[in-house]
Structure formats: C-alpha cells, structure tokens
C-alpha cells in the first residue's frame, strides 16, 4: 500500500472514529453533560474534519483543486459522472460536483473564520450557494450553518473524489 493510499484509508478510519463517537459519545455514553452538548460536539467534529480534508487537498493540488484539470485532463464534473466504475455508485450520483465542492469551501470558511455564519463570508452569495447544494447533514438557521453526522461521509467521499481526480486511489 503506497503512502497516498494509506492517507485515503486513514481518512475513512478517522471518519469511522467520529461516527462511533457520535453514536456512543466520546466516553461511551450519551448521558449527562455529554448528552447536552452532543449536537455541538457533532457540529464541531464535522467542522474540524472538513477543515482538515480541504487543507489536505489544498496541500496536494492547490486551492480549489477541483477547478484544475485532473490527470486525465477531464473536467471534475465529467470525471465524477464516470467514477468509480460500476457496480459502485458514481460520485456524481452521490451529489459530488464542482458546485458541492464550492459549497464545502464556503462552509469551511464560515465555520473556520465566521463562527458558522455564511453571511460573514467574503462571498456574498455563499448562503444561497450552500442552500442550493442540498448537502447531506447541512442545515441553515438564517445564515448560520449546522452540521450533522451524514455530512462526515459526504466530506470523506468528496475528498476521495478530488484525490482520485488528481490520480490517487
């Protein structure tokens, strides 16, 4: 297994660790104090995971690397329609696209720099962009973002799609 493949495997393992903590609490219980803060814990965990994944992608291929031609010189949207090969469901069928990646970047900007408030992002259209993307596990209260467990898997698959687009995996 190459180092790059190991990184993608570790991406799944981290995702699984978070999902287990979401189900069972980090100390094995959803009772008491943790039960009260569970929703916040899930939101922050998803936020940290997203920030880490996008930072990794930027380090590998540059910022917004889904806009840069991949190893096959394909456009990202064309690539995700055809990958992975059957019998697996394509990335596009799972909602992964340039638009969803842009929405992830806007969510990252909001949770990292603006206390989860999309209206404070530099992109004045970020709220509409995120709302129209309809990403799993993402909800809005006004312009404030809230992230829930299904978001984690979408981030993992999106990261995998971008890495595959650029020749990994």
C-alpha angles and dihedrals in degrees: 000000000000121000091252092054089049089055091054091048089050089051088060093044092052090048090051091050091053092047091051090051089049091054099039106021121248090274096042096265138086090196130108122355094359092053089057094050096037096107091051091047091053092047093049093044091052090047093052092045091051093047091050094047094049091045089052092050091049091050092052102043109002134263116324089004092174085074092055116083113261129231091280091048089243125143111251093242091052091047096051092051090061101035135118099025120240139305083048119074112256121250089242091056087056091056099259114145142128088275093053091047090051088050090052090052091051091048089049090051092050097047094041101042109014109041090257095303112135092192088068094056118109088240103077090199095055095106092054091043093053094042093051092047091066094204118188114258094017122117132168131215101191101311096331115109125222122191125204135186100278088061091069095064092045090054091049093050092045091052090048091050093052092047091048089048089057095046106271127121 
